[in-house]
Amino acid sequence: MDDQLWALCFLDEGVALSIISRKETRCQWLAGEEQAREFVLTDYLQHVAELGELDPDQHIAARERFELLMAQYPDPQVLTEYLNDLTSGLTRIIWFGPLQALAEDYSDFALALRAHYWDEYGEGDEDPVTPVPESDWSYLVEAMDDFLLNEDY
């Protein structure tokens, strides 16, 4: 599996959650950072605009703000914090970054996913913080769907 694979995972919340009355999590896998950032500016922003019922002028202003934040904060975790501040009450990004970081990172979300992964795919004696070897990343991707639907994060 390509170590450049990126994911954008987000959870609809607040007003959106009360409308759909169930947990709605989406995870989009993308072929690298450039495609992931473009997805944020197009598809994800469109989703935010629909949830927030933005008019066309507000949508343009939101895109300009997203672009400014992306230019100012290239680090995915910092960018995520700022984007989440803008979309508070509508949707929340729970992961934006490369698959490699999910497999090796020590952020709360990556650690929780790996604990779930080792519980499902391990032999029972693995430390939940143990990085997932690159040869098993495809299984980590498989574990993501079940994790997003059934775990709290």
PyMOL commands that set and color helices and strands:
alter all, ss='L'
color gray80, all
select helices_A, chain A and resi 15-20+33-51+56-72+76-86+99-104+108-121+134-150
alter helices_A, ss='H'
color red, helices_A
select strands_A, chain A and resi 6-12+24-30+91-98
alter strands_A, ss='S'
color yellow, strands_A
deselect
rebuild
show_as cartoon
